[in-house]
Amino acid sequence: MQVLSETAFMIHLGHQIRLTRTEVERFTKITAIEPVGVCTLADLEAYIARCKAHYWGASRETQFLHWLIDREMETCRRVA
């Protein structure tokens, strides 16, 4: 069985960024909040903060969700 990997990375030019369709879909699937208007790393960090504030708490589920969000953010930052 062949496994296909869709590796698409955020586009980064100076201070400007553009999330790929795949990244937008992943963030939306994880958070149910679409990352609209994300044009800089600061915008992306603000989006992450809004998502975490929306899903706040100390439950294991919330901790796991925050971990997923952080993992996606780290993937984006690696290429920026």
MMTF fields as JSON, N, C-alpha, C and O atoms, coordinates in Angstrom:
{
  "mmtfVersion": "1.0.0",
  "mmtfProducer": "UNKNOWN",
  "numBonds": 319,
  "numAtoms": 320,
  "numGroups": 80,
  "numChains": 1,
  "numModels": 1,
  "chainsPerModel": [1],
  "groupsPerChain": [80],
  "chainIdList": ["A"],
  "bondAtomList": [4, 2, 8, 6, 12, 10, 16, 14, 20, 18, 24, 22, 28, 26, 32, 30, 36, 34, 40, 38, 44, 42, 48, 46, 52, 50, 56, 54, 60, 58, 64, 62, 68, 66, 72, 70, 76, 74, 80, 78, 84, 82, 88, 86, 92, 90, 96, 94, 100, 98, 104, 102, 108, 106, 112, 110, 116, 114, 120, 118, 124, 122, 128, 126, 132, 130, 136, 134, 140, 138, 144, 142, 148, 146, 152, 150, 156, 154, 160, 158, 164, 162, 168, 166, 172, 170, 176, 174, 180, 178, 184, 182, 188, 186, 192, 190, 196, 194, 200, 198, 204, 202, 208, 206, 212, 210, 216, 214, 220, 218, 224, 222, 228, 226, 232, 230, 236, 234, 240, 238, 244, 242, 248, 246, 252, 250, 256, 254, 260, 258, 264, 262, 268, 266, 272, 270, 276, 274, 280, 278, 284, 282, 288, 286, 292, 290, 296, 294, 300, 298, 304, 302, 308, 306, 312, 310, 316, 314],
  "bondOrderList": [1, 1, 1, 1, 1, 1, 1, 1, 1, 1, 1, 1, 1, 1, 1, 1, 1, 1, 1, 1, 1, 1, 1, 1, 1, 1, 1, 1, 1, 1, 1, 1, 1, 1, 1, 1, 1, 1, 1, 1, 1, 1, 1, 1, 1, 1, 1, 1, 1, 1, 1, 1, 1, 1, 1, 1, 1, 1, 1, 1, 1, 1, 1, 1, 1, 1, 1, 1, 1, 1, 1, 1, 1, 1, 1, 1, 1, 1, 1],
  "groupList": [{"groupName": "MET", "atomNameList": ["N", "CA", "C", "O"], "elementList": ["N", "C", "C", "O"], "formalChargeList": [0, 0, 0, 0], "bondAtomList": [1, 0, 2, 1, 3, 2], "bondOrderList": [1, 1, 2], "singleLetterCode": "M", "chemCompType": "L-PEPTIDE LINKING"}, {"groupName": "GLN", "atomNameList": ["N", "CA", "C", "O"], "elementList": ["N", "C", "C", "O"], "formalChargeList": [0, 0, 0, 0], "bondAtomList": [1, 0, 2, 1, 3, 2], "bondOrderList": [1, 1, 2], "singleLetterCode": "Q", "chemCompType": "L-PEPTIDE LINKING"}, {"groupName": "VAL", "atomNameList": ["N", "CA", "C", "O"], "elementList": ["N", "C", "C", "O"], "formalChargeList": [0, 0, 0, 0], "bondAtomList": [1, 0, 2, 1, 3, 2], "bondOrderList": [1, 1, 2], "singleLetterCode": "V", "chemCompType": "L-PEPTIDE LINKING"}, {"groupName": "LEU", "atomNameList": ["N", "CA", "C", "O"], "elementList": ["N", "C", "C", "O"], "formalChargeList": [0, 0, 0, 0], "bondAtomList": [1, 0, 2, 1, 3, 2], "bondOrderList": [1, 1, 2], "singleLetterCode": "L", "chemCompType": "L-PEPTIDE LINKING"}, {"groupName": "SER", "atomNameList": ["N", "CA", "C", "O"], "elementList": ["N", "C", "C", "O"], "formalChargeList": [0, 0, 0, 0], "bondAtomList": [1, 0, 2, 1, 3, 2], "bondOrderList": [1, 1, 2], "singleLetterCode": "S", "chemCompType": "L-PEPTIDE LINKING"}, {"groupName": "GLU", "atomNameList": ["N", "CA", "C", "O"], "elementList": ["N", "C", "C", "O"], "formalChargeList": [0, 0, 0, 0], "bondAtomList": [1, 0, 2, 1, 3, 2], "bondOrderList": [1, 1, 2], "singleLetterCode": "E", "chemCompType": "L-PEPTIDE LINKING"}, {"groupName": "THR", "atomNameList": ["N", "CA", "C", "O"], "elementList": ["N", "C", "C", "O"], "formalChargeList": [0, 0, 0, 0], "bondAtomList": [1, 0, 2, 1, 3, 2], "bondOrderList": [1, 1, 2], "singleLetterCode": "T", "chemCompType": "L-PEPTIDE LINKING"}, {"groupName": "ALA", "atomNameList": ["N", "CA", "C", "O"], "elementList": ["N", "C", "C", "O"], "formalChargeList": [0, 0, 0, 0], "bondAtomList": [1, 0, 2, 1, 3, 2], "bondOrderList": [1, 1, 2], "singleLetterCode": "A", "chemCompType": "L-PEPTIDE LINKING"}, {"groupName": "PHE", "atomNameList": ["N", "CA", "C", "O"], "elementList": ["N", "C", "C", "O"], "formalChargeList": [0, 0, 0, 0], "bondAtomList": [1, 0, 2, 1, 3, 2], "bondOrderList": [1, 1, 2], "singleLetterCode": "F", "chemCompType": "L-PEPTIDE LINKING"}, {"groupName": "ILE", "atomNameList": ["N", "CA", "C", "O"], "elementList": ["N", "C", "C", "O"], "formalChargeList": [0, 0, 0, 0], "bondAtomList": [1, 0, 2, 1, 3, 2], "bondOrderList": [1, 1, 2], "singleLetterCode": "I", "chemCompType": "L-PEPTIDE LINKING"}, {"groupName": "HIS", "atomNameList": ["N", "CA", "C", "O"], "elementList": ["N", "C", "C", "O"], "formalChargeList": [0, 0, 0, 0], "bondAtomList": [1, 0, 2, 1, 3, 2], "bondOrderList": [1, 1, 2], "singleLetterCode": "H", "chemCompType": "L-PEPTIDE LINKING"}, {"groupName": "GLY", "atomNameList": ["N", "CA", "C", "O"], "elementList": ["N", "C", "C", "O"], "formalChargeList": [0, 0, 0, 0], "bondAtomList": [1, 0, 2, 1, 3, 2], "bondOrderList": [1, 1, 2], "singleLetterCode": "G", "chemCompType": "PEPTIDE LINKING"}, {"groupName": "ARG", "atomNameList": ["N", "CA", "C", "O"], "elementList": ["N", "C", "C", "O"], "formalChargeList": [0, 0, 0, 0], "bondAtomList": [1, 0, 2, 1, 3, 2], "bondOrderList": [1, 1, 2], "singleLetterCode": "R", "chemCompType": "L-PEPTIDE LINKING"}, {"groupName": "LYS", "atomNameList": ["N", "CA", "C", "O"], "elementList": ["N", "C", "C", "O"], "formalChargeList": [0, 0, 0, 0], "bondAtomList": [1, 0, 2, 1, 3, 2], "bondOrderList": [1, 1, 2], "singleLetterCode": "K", "chemCompType": "L-PEPTIDE LINKING"}, {"groupName": "PRO", "atomNameList": ["N", "CA", "C", "O"], "elementList": ["N", "C", "C", "O"], "formalChargeList": [0, 0, 0, 0], "bondAtomList": [1, 0, 2, 1, 3, 2], "bondOrderList": [1, 1, 2], "singleLetterCode": "P", "chemCompType": "L-PEPTIDE LINKING"}, {"groupName": "CYS", "atomNameList": ["N", "CA", "C", "O"], "elementList": ["N", "C", "C", "O"], "formalChargeList": [0, 0, 0, 0], "bondAtomList": [1, 0, 2, 1, 3, 2], "bondOrderList": [1, 1, 2], "singleLetterCode": "C", "chemCompType": "L-PEPTIDE LINKING"}, {"groupName": "ASP", "atomNameList": ["N", "CA", "C", "O"], "elementList": ["N", "C", "C", "O"], "formalChargeList": [0, 0, 0, 0], "bondAtomList": [1, 0, 2, 1, 3, 2], "bondOrderList": [1, 1, 2], "singleLetterCode": "D", "chemCompType": "L-PEPTIDE LINKING"}, {"groupName": "TYR", "atomNameList": ["N", "CA", "C", "O"], "elementList": ["N", "C", "C", "O"], "formalChargeList": [0, 0, 0, 0], "bondAtomList": [1, 0, 2, 1, 3, 2], "bondOrderList": [1, 1, 2], "singleLetterCode": "Y", "chemCompType": "L-PEPTIDE LINKING"}, {"groupName": "TRP", "atomNameList": ["N", "CA", "C", "O"], "elementList": ["N", "C", "C", "O"], "formalChargeList": [0, 0, 0, 0], "bondAtomList": [1, 0, 2, 1, 3, 2], "bondOrderList": [1, 1, 2], "singleLetterCode": "W", "chemCompType": "L-PEPTIDE LINKING"}],
  "groupTypeList": [0, 1, 2, 3, 4, 5, 6, 7, 8, 0, 9, 10, 3, 11, 10, 1, 9, 12, 3, 6, 12, 6, 5, 2, 5, 12, 8, 6, 13, 9, 6, 7, 9, 5, 14, 2, 11, 2, 15, 6, 3, 7, 16, 3, 5, 7, 17, 9, 7, 12, 15, 13, 7, 10, 17, 18, 11, 7, 4, 12, 5, 6, 1, 8, 3, 10, 18, 3, 9, 16, 12, 5, 0, 5, 6, 15, 12, 12, 2, 7],
  "groupIdList": [1, 2, 3, 4, 5, 6, 7, 8, 9, 10, 11, 12, 13, 14, 15, 16, 17, 18, 19, 20, 21, 22, 23, 24, 25, 26, 27, 28, 29, 30, 31, 32, 33, 34, 35, 36, 37, 38, 39, 40, 41, 42, 43, 44, 45, 46, 47, 48, 49, 50, 51, 52, 53, 54, 55, 56, 57, 58, 59, 60, 61, 62, 63, 64, 65, 66, 67, 68, 69, 70, 71, 72, 73, 74, 75, 76, 77, 78, 79, 80],
  "secStructList": [7, 7, 7, 7, 7, 7, 7, 7, 7, 7, 3, 3, 3, 6, 6, 3, 3, 3, 7, 7, 2, 2, 2, 2, 2, 2, 2, 2, 2, 2, 2, 1, 1, 7, 7, 6, 6, 7, 7, 5, 2, 2, 2, 2, 2, 2, 2, 2, 2, 2, 2, 2, 2, 2, 6, 7, 1, 1, 1, 2, 2, 2, 2, 2, 2, 2, 2, 2, 2, 2, 2, 2, 2, 2, 2, 2, 2, 2, 2, 7],
  "xCoordList": [0.836, 0.0, 0.883, 1.838, 0.564, 1.345, 0.647, -0.561, 1.407, 0.873, 1.352, 2.554, 0.419, 0.761, 0.769, -0.124, 1.769, 1.877, 1.674, 2.346, 0.75, 0.546, 1.336, 0.857, 2.532, 3.358, 3.328, 3.995, 2.561, 2.481, 2.753, 2.166, 3.632, 4.02, 3.574, 3.442, 3.349, 2.962, 3.95, 5.158, 3.419, 4.264, 4.699, 3.882, 5.985, 6.545, 7.42, 8.348, 7.136, 7.93, 8.026, 7.041, 9.216, 9.373, 8.505, 8.585, 7.679, 6.773, 5.431, 4.62, 5.201, 3.923, 3.948, 4.97, 2.81, 2.657, 1.345, 0.465, 1.242, -0.025, -0.13, 0.714, -1.17, -1.399, -1.859, -2.617, -1.4, -1.857, -3.274, -3.749, -3.927, -5.278, -5.277, -6.194, -4.254, -4.154, -4.046, -4.691, -3.238, -3.088, -4.391, -4.772, -5.07, -6.361, -7.351, -8.068, -7.389, -8.296, -7.967, -8.874, -6.668, -6.279, -6.653, -7.236, -6.318, -6.676, -8.195, -8.681, -8.939, -10.399, -10.953, -11.89, -10.384, -10.854, -10.577, -11.416, -9.424, -9.058, -9.889, -10.369, -10.06, -10.654, -12.101, -12.79, -12.572, -13.893, -13.967, -15.058, -12.813, -12.72, -11.77, -10.595, -12.262, -11.43, -10.443, -10.827, -9.168, -8.166, -8.288, -7.545, -9.217, -9.478, -8.636, -8.513, -8.063, -7.309, -5.929, -5.348, -5.396, -4.052, -3.047, -2.918, -2.327, -1.369, 0.046, 0.988, 0.204, 1.528, 1.616, 0.609, 2.831, 2.981, 2.235, 1.688, 2.212, 1.459, -0.032, -0.695, -0.559, -1.964, -2.199, -3.211, -1.26, -1.388, -1.357, -2.141, -0.458, -0.387, -1.665, -2.129, -2.241, -3.497, -4.636, -5.486, -4.651, -5.661, -5.543, -6.546, -4.315, -4.083, -4.577, -5.23, -4.273, -4.718, -6.246, -6.811, -6.922, -8.394, -8.955, -9.92, -8.349, -8.814, -8.651, -9.557, -7.503, -7.268, -8.17, -8.601, -8.459, -9.365, -10.787, -11.529, -11.159, -12.49, -12.649, -13.694, -11.608, -11.607, -10.713, -9.613, -11.178, -10.377, -10.82, -11.909, -9.979, -10.296, -9.091, -8.023, -9.279, -8.187, -8.448, -7.688, -9.505, -9.816, -8.76, -8.021, -8.703, -7.752, -8.06, -7.147, -9.338, -9.74, -9.246, -8.75, -9.387, -8.922, -7.411, -6.876, -6.721, -5.259, -4.826, -3.867, -5.525, -5.203, -5.458, -4.642, -6.573, -6.89, -5.825, -5.383, -5.411, -4.349, -3.044, -2.307, -2.763, -1.564, -1.648, -0.666, -2.809, -2.981, -2.777, -2.106, -3.355, -3.205, -1.73, -1.218, -1.054, 0.377, 1.202, 2.143, 0.855, 1.589, 1.446, 2.423, 0.242, 0.029, 0.77, 1.346, 0.755, 1.473, 2.97, 3.63, 3.5, 4.939, 5.291, 6.362, 4.436, 4.658, 4.756, 5.633, 3.879, 3.906, 5.173, 5.792, 5.549, 6.703, 8.024, 8.979, 8.091, 9.329, 9.744, 10.935, 8.777, 9.097, 9.196, 9.692, 8.729, 8.745, 10.018, 10.193],
  "yCoordList": [-1.174, 0.0, 1.241, 1.331, 2.191, 3.419, 4.531, 4.729, 5.243, 6.359, 7.638, 7.854, 8.482, 9.756, 10.833, 10.895, 11.666, 12.741, 14.072, 14.373, 14.871, 16.208, 17.165, 17.605, 17.48, 18.395, 19.748, 19.964, 20.636, 21.994, 22.921, 22.776, 23.856, 24.724, 26.151, 26.609, 26.827, 28.218, 29.017, 28.782, 29.967, 30.846, 32.007, 32.607, 32.325, 33.343, 34.282, 33.839, 35.581, 36.587, 37.798, 38.505, 38.035, 39.134, 38.879, 37.818, 39.858, 39.705, 39.108, 38.761, 38.99, 38.477, 36.957, 36.358, 36.346, 34.898, 34.627, 35.484, 33.439, 32.972, 31.492, 30.698, 31.132, 29.727, 29.013, 29.567, 27.783, 26.981, 26.486, 26.529, 26.024, 25.482, 24.335, 24.218, 23.498, 22.359, 22.835, 22.274, 23.859, 24.386, 25.001, 24.802, 25.746, 26.328, 25.221, 25.313, 24.181, 23.061, 22.357, 21.997, 22.155, 21.484, 22.319, 21.803, 23.626, 24.487, 24.521, 24.473, 24.602, 24.649, 23.339, 23.342, 22.222, 20.917, 20.751, 20.226, 21.188, 21.047, 21.974, 21.561, 23.234, 24.248, 24.6, 25.184, 24.251, 24.669, 26.189, 26.756, 26.845, 28.285, 28.501, 28.142, 29.083, 29.277, 30.425, 31.482, 30.223, 31.285, 32.34, 32.308, 33.259, 34.299, 35.531, 35.915, 36.139, 37.376, 37.184, 38.133, 35.992, 35.722, 36.091, 35.394, 37.208, 37.706, 37.829, 38.025, 37.716, 37.805, 36.738, 36.146, 36.504, 35.567, 36.075, 35.283, 37.399, 37.97, 37.66, 37.358, 37.734, 37.369, 35.9, 35.549, 35.05, 33.623, 33.369, 32.57, 34.042, 33.896, 34.395, 33.799, 35.49, 36.005, 35.017, 34.814, 34.408, 33.387, 32.212, 31.729, 31.764, 30.652, 31.031, 30.227, 32.243, 32.705, 32.735, 32.358, 33.185, 33.205, 31.79, 31.547, 30.866, 29.473, 28.884, 28.232, 29.118, 28.574, 29.227, 28.572, 30.522, 31.206, 30.668, 30.546, 30.351, 29.811, 28.436, 28.123, 27.628, 26.283, 26.289, 25.738, 26.901, 26.999, 25.92, 25.359, 25.644, 24.671, 23.812, 23.965, 22.916, 22.064, 20.587, 19.73, 20.283, 18.879, 18.265, 18.977, 16.957, 16.261, 16.547, 16.66, 16.665, 16.953, 18.339, 18.512, 19.314, 20.671, 20.698, 21.342, 20.013, 19.948, 19.307, 19.758, 18.266, 17.6, 18.533, 18.604, 19.244, 20.191, 21.285, 21.633, 21.826, 22.843, 22.27, 22.961, 21.021, 20.369, 20.252, 20.517, 19.859, 19.77, 21.136, 21.241, 22.168, 23.524, 23.923, 24.448, 23.675, 24.012, 23.249, 23.795, 21.997, 21.185, 21.754, 21.825, 22.157, 22.773, 24.099, 24.413, 24.867, 26.144, 25.918, 26.639, 24.929, 24.626, 24.182, 24.529, 23.437, 23.046, 24.268, 24.338, 25.225, 26.467, 27.282, 27.822, 27.369, 28.197, 27.615, 28.36, 26.293, 25.683, 26.229, 26.359, 26.542, 27.034, 28.555, 29.11, 29.227, 30.698, 31.23, 32.446],
  "zCoordList": [0.0, 0.0, 0.0, 0.772, -0.862, -0.956, -0.18, -0.311, 0.617, 1.385, 0.735, 0.583, 0.353, -0.265, 0.804, 1.649, 0.761, 1.737, 1.045, 0.059, 1.556, 1.04, 1.914, 2.96, 1.487, 2.237, 1.553, 0.541, 2.107, 1.601, 2.775, 3.847, 2.56, 3.652, 3.41, 2.275, 4.503, 4.484, 3.649, 3.698, 2.88, 2.075, 2.95, 3.649, 2.913, 3.805, 3.001, 2.325, 3.066, 2.385, 3.291, 3.502, 3.827, 4.777, 6.004, 6.623, 6.347, 7.496, 7.095, 7.953, 5.808, 5.31, 5.213, 4.877, 5.513, 5.358, 4.629, 4.554, 4.108, 3.543, 3.841, 3.426, 4.56, 4.862, 3.606, 2.81, 3.432, 2.307, 2.586, 3.721, 1.551, 1.703, 2.713, 3.526, 2.658, 3.572, 5.02, 5.905, 5.265, 6.625, 7.13, 8.284, 6.262, 6.637, 6.986, 7.982, 6.169, 6.424, 7.735, 8.486, 8.022, 9.269, 10.482, 11.435, 10.455, 11.586, 11.774, 12.904, 10.681, 10.762, 11.299, 12.098, 10.869, 11.351, 12.846, 13.578, 13.29, 14.702, 15.587, 16.642, 15.158, 16.031, 15.713, 16.549, 14.512, 14.023, 13.877, 13.812, 13.827, 13.62, 12.453, 12.536, 11.373, 10.184, 10.408, 10.907, 10.039, 10.198, 9.094, 8.113, 9.259, 8.269, 8.601, 9.764, 7.574, 7.766, 8.357, 8.884, 8.283, 8.8, 7.717, 6.71, 7.938, 6.943, 7.483, 6.716, 8.799, 9.427, 10.518, 10.906, 11.003, 12.12, 13.349, 14.117, 13.538, 14.659, 14.522, 15.513, 13.3, 13.061, 13.4, 14.007, 13.002, 13.282, 14.785, 15.296, 15.493, 16.949, 17.614, 18.586, 17.097, 17.638, 17.388, 18.255, 16.209, 15.89, 16.867, 17.392, 17.102, 18.034, 19.425, 20.09, 19.87, 21.187, 21.278, 22.304, 20.199, 20.184, 20.287, 21.013, 19.561, 19.603, 20.999, 21.518, 21.592, 22.933, 23.97, 24.919, 23.795, 24.719, 24.552, 25.527, 23.322, 23.056, 23.703, 24.272, 23.608, 24.204, 25.436, 25.412, 26.492, 27.705, 28.689, 28.565, 29.645, 30.682, 30.995, 30.402, 31.928, 32.38, 32.107, 32.56, 31.379, 31.111, 30.192, 29.512, 30.184, 29.311, 27.847, 27.028, 27.518, 26.14, 25.711, 24.597, 26.597, 26.288, 26.161, 25.258, 27.049, 26.968, 25.652, 25.025, 25.237, 23.98, 22.801, 21.882, 22.817, 21.756, 21.675, 20.58, 22.807, 22.815, 22.263, 21.559, 22.578, 22.053, 20.534, 19.84, 20.009, 18.559, 17.898, 16.871, 18.49, 17.956, 17.968, 16.979, 19.079, 19.18, 18.154, 17.58, 17.925, 16.955, 15.548, 14.802, 15.186, 13.869, 13.762, 12.72, 14.83, 14.833, 14.665, 13.917, 15.354, 15.241, 13.833, 13.334, 13.192, 11.809, 10.923, 10.062, 11.118, 10.338, 10.639, 9.722, 11.885, 12.272, 11.773, 11.549, 11.596, 11.116, 9.759, 9.474, 8.934, 7.602, 7.546, 6.566, 8.59, 8.595, 9.083, 9.15]
}
